[in-house]
Structure formats: C-alpha cells, structure tokens
Amino acid sequence: MIRRQHLAKFEARAKVIKAMAHPTRLIILDELSEHGERCVCDLTELVGTDMSTVSRHLSQLKNAGLVIDEKRGTMVFYRLRVKCLTNFFSCVEAVLQQNADEHRELVTLELM
C-alpha cells in the first residue's frame, strides 16, 4: 500500500501534468521553452484566441508552478520556472515517434 507521503508526491505530480494537459497550454509552454519569455500579447497572437482565455491558461500554468510572471508597466511577461520542460517535450516526442514506428511496422506486416 502507498504511504500517505508517497501519495502526496503522486498527487503533486498529477497536478503538474494536469496543468499541461491542454493543447493551448502545451503551445504556450513550447513557445516559452524555445524562445524564452513572452508577453501575454505575443502568446495571444500565437494561440489565436482572446487575451482572457490565454490569461486563464497562463494562470493554470502558474498555479502548477510551471511558469512565473513579471509585470513591467502595463505588460505581463511569462517565462518557464524550470528549464527541464525542454527535456519533457523531447521525451514526449520520443514516445510519439516510437508509437508511429510501431504502427508503421504493423501496417507493413498486415499488407504482406
């Protein structure tokens, strides 16, 4: 049986993963990972939705500890809180590539 302290660790992990589990939030994280900090206006243009929607997504990412913000005058800039998200995205891409390779193998075998 999982002890309470271990359960709390897994619940914390789930909170972070849940915050990332939306295409718009993944786009934002990817942009910040590749290009550093961005203002909300840049992210709004990138995502192609209204500023309030992007702000809600950023709030979820911030609450999960994935991004930090800095207000400069009337503009708010966001950046990744930790750089290891780049490794996470590489890992996800490796899983997707492996899945595609296996699918391709299955299709090839079925055609034989």
PyRosetta script that sets phi, psi and omega in degrees:
from pyrosetta import init, pose_from_sequence

init()
pose = pose_from_sequence("MIRRQHLAKFEARAKVIKAMAHPTRLIILDELSEHGERCVCDLTELVGTDMSTVSRHLSQLKNAGLVIDEKRGTMVFYRLRVKCLTNFFSCVEAVLQQNADEHRELVTLELM")
pose.set_psi(1, 141.6)
pose.set_omega(1, -179.5)
pose.set_phi(2, -76.9)
pose.set_psi(2, 130.9)
pose.set_omega(2, 178.3)
pose.set_phi(3, -74.0)
pose.set_psi(3, 158.2)
pose.set_omega(3, -177.1)
pose.set_phi(4, -54.0)
pose.set_psi(4, -43.0)
pose.set_omega(4, -178.4)
pose.set_phi(5, -66.0)
pose.set_psi(5, -35.6)
pose.set_omega(5, 176.9)
pose.set_phi(6, -70.3)
pose.set_psi(6, -38.4)
pose.set_omega(6, 177.6)
pose.set_phi(7, -61.2)
pose.set_psi(7, -42.1)
pose.set_omega(7, 179.2)
pose.set_phi(8, -60.9)
pose.set_psi(8, -38.3)
pose.set_omega(8, 178.5)
pose.set_phi(9, -63.8)
pose.set_psi(9, -43.6)
pose.set_omega(9, -179.9)
pose.set_phi(10, -69.6)
pose.set_psi(10, -34.3)
pose.set_omega(10, 175.9)
pose.set_phi(11, -65.7)
pose.set_psi(11, -39.4)
pose.set_omega(11, 177.2)
pose.set_phi(12, -64.8)
pose.set_psi(12, -41.5)
pose.set_omega(12, 176.6)
pose.set_phi(13, -61.4)
pose.set_psi(13, -43.6)
pose.set_omega(13, -179.5)
pose.set_phi(14, -61.5)
pose.set_psi(14, -36.7)
pose.set_omega(14, 179.2)
pose.set_phi(15, -62.4)
pose.set_psi(15, -43.0)
pose.set_omega(15, 179.4)
pose.set_phi(16, -65.8)
pose.set_psi(16, -47.1)
pose.set_omega(16, -178.4)
pose.set_phi(17, -65.0)
pose.set_psi(17, -39.3)
pose.set_omega(17, 178.5)
pose.set_phi(18, -62.2)
pose.set_psi(18, -38.9)
pose.set_omega(18, 179.2)
pose.set_phi(19, -63.7)
pose.set_psi(19, -29.4)
pose.set_omega(19, 179.8)
pose.set_phi(20, -85.6)
pose.set_psi(20, -12.0)
pose.set_omega(20, -169.5)
pose.set_phi(21, -80.5)
pose.set_psi(21, 53.4)
pose.set_omega(21, 175.4)
pose.set_phi(22, -152.2)
pose.set_psi(22, 134.3)
pose.set_omega(22, -177.7)
pose.set_phi(23, -54.1)
pose.set_psi(23, -40.8)
pose.set_omega(23, -179.4)
pose.set_phi(24, -64.3)
pose.set_psi(24, -42.2)
pose.set_omega(24, 179.3)
pose.set_phi(25, -67.5)
pose.set_psi(25, -35.1)
pose.set_omega(25, 176.1)
pose.set_phi(26, -66.2)
pose.set_psi(26, -38.5)
pose.set_omega(26, 176.6)
pose.set_phi(27, -61.3)
pose.set_psi(27, -45.9)
pose.set_omega(27, 180.0)
pose.set_phi(28, -61.9)
pose.set_psi(28, -48.0)
pose.set_omega(28, -179.8)
pose.set_phi(29, -62.5)
pose.set_psi(29, -40.2)
pose.set_omega(29, 178.6)
pose.set_phi(30, -63.3)
pose.set_psi(30, -43.3)
pose.set_omega(30, 178.7)
pose.set_phi(31, -61.3)
pose.set_psi(31, -46.3)
pose.set_omega(31, 179.5)
pose.set_phi(32, -66.0)
pose.set_psi(32, -35.1)
pose.set_omega(32, 178.9)
pose.set_phi(33, -65.7)
pose.set_psi(33, -42.0)
pose.set_omega(33, -176.7)
pose.set_phi(34, -82.5)
pose.set_psi(34, -34.2)
pose.set_omega(34, -170.7)
pose.set_phi(35, -122.0)
pose.set_psi(35, 6.1)
pose.set_omega(35, 179.8)
pose.set_phi(36, 79.0)
pose.set_psi(36, -150.8)
pose.set_omega(36, -174.2)
pose.set_phi(37, -71.8)
pose.set_psi(37, 151.0)
pose.set_omega(37, 178.8)
pose.set_phi(38, -143.0)
pose.set_psi(38, 148.1)
pose.set_omega(38, 175.3)
pose.set_phi(39, -82.9)
pose.set_psi(39, 161.1)
pose.set_omega(39, -179.9)
pose.set_phi(40, -57.7)
pose.set_psi(40, -37.3)
pose.set_omega(40, -178.8)
pose.set_phi(41, -62.6)
pose.set_psi(41, -40.2)
pose.set_omega(41, 177.4)
pose.set_phi(42, -64.2)
pose.set_psi(42, -43.2)
pose.set_omega(42, -178.9)
pose.set_phi(43, -67.4)
pose.set_psi(43, -35.1)
pose.set_omega(43, 177.7)
pose.set_phi(44, -63.4)
pose.set_psi(44, -44.2)
pose.set_omega(44, 178.4)
pose.set_phi(45, -64.6)
pose.set_psi(45, -42.3)
pose.set_omega(45, 179.9)
pose.set_phi(46, -61.2)
pose.set_psi(46, -46.9)
pose.set_omega(46, -175.8)
pose.set_phi(47, -76.2)
pose.set_psi(47, -30.7)
pose.set_omega(47, 178.5)
pose.set_phi(48, 80.4)
pose.set_psi(48, 33.2)
pose.set_omega(48, 177.8)
pose.set_phi(49, -135.0)
pose.set_psi(49, -179.0)
pose.set_omega(49, -176.4)
pose.set_phi(50, -77.1)
pose.set_psi(50, 160.1)
pose.set_omega(50, -175.2)
pose.set_phi(51, -63.0)
pose.set_psi(51, -35.7)
pose.set_omega(51, -178.9)
pose.set_phi(52, -67.0)
pose.set_psi(52, -36.2)
pose.set_omega(52, 177.4)
pose.set_phi(53, -66.4)
pose.set_psi(53, -45.7)
pose.set_omega(53, 178.3)
pose.set_phi(54, -62.4)
pose.set_psi(54, -40.7)
pose.set_omega(54, 178.9)
pose.set_phi(55, -62.0)
pose.set_psi(55, -38.5)
pose.set_omega(55, 176.6)
pose.set_phi(56, -64.4)
pose.set_psi(56, -42.1)
pose.set_omega(56, 177.2)
pose.set_phi(57, -63.1)
pose.set_psi(57, -43.6)
pose.set_omega(57, 179.0)
pose.set_phi(58, -63.5)
pose.set_psi(58, -36.0)
pose.set_omega(58, 177.6)
pose.set_phi(59, -62.5)
pose.set_psi(59, -41.9)
pose.set_omega(59, 178.0)
pose.set_phi(60, -65.0)
pose.set_psi(60, -40.8)
pose.set_omega(60, 178.0)
pose.set_phi(61, -65.5)
pose.set_psi(61, -38.2)
pose.set_omega(61, 178.9)
pose.set_phi(62, -68.3)
pose.set_psi(62, -43.7)
pose.set_omega(62, 179.8)
pose.set_phi(63, -62.6)
pose.set_psi(63, -28.1)
pose.set_omega(63, 178.5)
pose.set_phi(64, -85.5)
pose.set_psi(64, -4.7)
pose.set_omega(64, 178.4)
pose.set_phi(65, 83.7)
pose.set_psi(65, 17.4)
pose.set_omega(65, -178.1)
pose.set_phi(66, -87.1)
pose.set_psi(66, -32.1)
pose.set_omega(66, -179.8)
pose.set_phi(67, -130.6)
pose.set_psi(67, 159.6)
pose.set_omega(67, 172.3)
pose.set_phi(68, -126.5)
pose.set_psi(68, 156.5)
pose.set_omega(68, -178.8)
pose.set_phi(69, -123.8)
pose.set_psi(69, 160.5)
pose.set_omega(69, 176.9)
pose.set_phi(70, -144.5)
pose.set_psi(70, 123.8)
pose.set_omega(70, -179.9)
pose.set_phi(71, -89.4)
pose.set_psi(71, 130.9)
pose.set_omega(71, 176.9)
pose.set_phi(72, -129.4)
pose.set_psi(72, 102.3)
pose.set_omega(72, -174.9)
pose.set_phi(73, 66.6)
pose.set_psi(73, -122.8)
pose.set_omega(73, 179.5)
pose.set_phi(74, -95.3)
pose.set_psi(74, -2.8)
pose.set_omega(74, -176.6)
pose.set_phi(75, -103.0)
pose.set_psi(75, 146.7)
pose.set_omega(75, 177.2)
pose.set_phi(76, -117.1)
pose.set_psi(76, 128.6)
pose.set_omega(76, 179.6)
pose.set_phi(77, -110.4)
pose.set_psi(77, 141.4)
pose.set_omega(77, 179.5)
pose.set_phi(78, -119.4)
pose.set_psi(78, 148.1)
pose.set_omega(78, 173.5)
pose.set_phi(79, -148.1)
pose.set_psi(79, 162.5)
pose.set_omega(79, 178.2)
pose.set_phi(80, -64.6)
pose.set_psi(80, 141.6)
pose.set_omega(80, 177.2)
pose.set_phi(81, -78.3)
pose.set_psi(81, -34.8)
pose.set_omega(81, 177.3)
pose.set_phi(82, -132.5)
pose.set_psi(82, 145.8)
pose.set_omega(82, -176.0)
pose.set_phi(83, -82.8)
pose.set_psi(83, -11.8)
pose.set_omega(83, -175.0)
pose.set_phi(84, -68.1)
pose.set_psi(84, -9.1)
pose.set_omega(84, 177.2)
pose.set_phi(85, -61.6)
pose.set_psi(85, -28.2)
pose.set_omega(85, 176.4)
pose.set_phi(86, -59.3)
pose.set_psi(86, -42.9)
pose.set_omega(86, 177.6)
pose.set_phi(87, -65.1)
pose.set_psi(87, -37.6)
pose.set_omega(87, 179.3)
pose.set_phi(88, -60.9)
pose.set_psi(88, -45.7)
pose.set_omega(88, 179.9)
pose.set_phi(89, -64.3)
pose.set_psi(89, -37.4)
pose.set_omega(89, 176.7)
pose.set_phi(90, -62.8)
pose.set_psi(90, -40.2)
pose.set_omega(90, 178.2)
pose.set_phi(91, -64.3)
pose.set_psi(91, -44.8)
pose.set_omega(91, 178.6)
pose.set_phi(92, -60.5)
pose.set_psi(92, -43.1)
pose.set_omega(92, 178.8)
pose.set_phi(93, -63.2)
pose.set_psi(93, -37.2)
pose.set_omega(93, 177.7)
pose.set_phi(94, -64.1)
pose.set_psi(94, -40.1)
pose.set_omega(94, 177.3)
pose.set_phi(95, -63.8)
pose.set_psi(95, -45.5)
pose.set_omega(95, 179.6)
pose.set_phi(96, -61.7)
pose.set_psi(96, -41.1)
pose.set_omega(96, 179.0)
pose.set_phi(97, -64.7)
pose.set_psi(97, -43.8)
pose.set_omega(97, 178.4)
pose.set_phi(98, -61.4)
pose.set_psi(98, -43.6)
pose.set_omega(98, 178.1)
pose.set_phi(99, -61.2)
pose.set_psi(99, -42.8)
pose.set_omega(99, 179.8)
pose.set_phi(100, -64.5)
pose.set_psi(100, -42.7)
pose.set_omega(100, 179.4)
pose.set_phi(101, -61.5)
pose.set_psi(101, -44.3)
pose.set_omega(101, 179.9)
pose.set_phi(102, -65.5)
pose.set_psi(102, -40.1)
pose.set_omega(102, 178.3)
pose.set_phi(103, -63.2)
pose.set_psi(103, -43.5)
pose.set_omega(103, 179.9)
pose.set_phi(104, -61.4)
pose.set_psi(104, -41.8)
pose.set_omega(104, 177.2)
pose.set_phi(105, -60.8)
pose.set_psi(105, -44.3)
pose.set_omega(105, -179.9)
pose.set_phi(106, -62.9)
pose.set_psi(106, -43.1)
pose.set_omega(106, 179.8)
pose.set_phi(107, -63.8)
pose.set_psi(107, -42.0)
pose.set_omega(107, 178.7)
pose.set_phi(108, -62.0)
pose.set_psi(108, -43.5)
pose.set_omega(108, 179.4)
pose.set_phi(109, -64.4)
pose.set_psi(109, -38.8)
pose.set_omega(109, -179.8)
pose.set_phi(110, -67.6)
pose.set_psi(110, -29.5)
pose.set_omega(110, -179.4)
pose.set_phi(111, -78.8)
pose.set_psi(111, -15.8)
pose.set_omega(111, -178.7)
pose.set_phi(112, -78.6)
pose.dump_pdb("model.pdb")
